[in-house]
Amino acid sequence: MFKDIRPHAPVHLLIVPREHIRSLNNLGEKDRDTIFRMIVTAKEMAEKQSIAESGYRLVFNVERGGGQVIFHLHLHLLGGW
């Protein structure tokens, strides 16, 4: 987990798995635990950043047409408005 270098919200964190997965399109059955851990980590980070109660957004950008510019799966956590 780290901060986005071009934040689109007061809190904009990236949750990145260690395993290389190019995008959501490349997920397989073996990746179920990875996705679950990413979402749970995002929830925990929202709590630590004190935005869980007010609300937050989770975003996966998929492929170039969907806004993905780094081709290693990552989840955006945005909030704090």
N, C-alpha and C positions, 0 to 999 in steps of 0.2 A: 504494500500500500504506500502511495506517495501522492503529493499534491500535483495537480495538473499545472503545467507551465503557462497555459493560457486559460485561466479559470473563467467559467461562464456563470459562476454563482459565488457567493461569499465563502461557501465550503464546496470545493470541487476536488475530490480525491479519486484516484485510480486504484482499483483492486486488480492485481495482476497475478495469475497463477505461475508457478515455477515451470510447469510442463508447457512445452511449446504446442499451442493450438493456434492455427492461423486465424480463424474466425469462427463464429457460430456455425457457419456452413460446414465446418470440418469436424464438428462434434460427433462422437460415437458413443456407443453404450458404455464404454470404459471411462468416459468423462463425466458420468453422473455425479460422482463425489466431488470432482473439481468444481463444477457449477454450484453445487450445494454449498461448498465451503466459501466460494466467492460471495454468494448472497448472504450467508450468515456473517461473514466478515464485514460486509457493507452495513448490515444491521448493527453490529457491534460498534463500528466506526461512527455511525449516526448517533448512537447513544453517547459515545465519548465526546463527540463534537457538539452535544446538546441540541441536536436538531431532530431527534426521533419523535418527540411529541408534536412539534410544529409541522413536521412533514418533510419529505425529501423525495428525490427522483433517482431511479436507477436506470442507466442507459447502456445498451450494447449497440455500437455502430457496426453494421455488417457490410463488408466489402466497400469498395470505393464509392459506389452509388449511394450507399447508406451513410457516408461520412467517415468511414474507417480510413485512417491514414497510417497507422502503425499496425502492421500485420502480424500481431501477436495478441491473442484474445485478452481483452481487459474490460472491466466494468466501471462506468463512471457513477460516482455518488455525488449528487448535487443537492444543495439545500442552503438554509440560512437566510432566506429572503425575509 
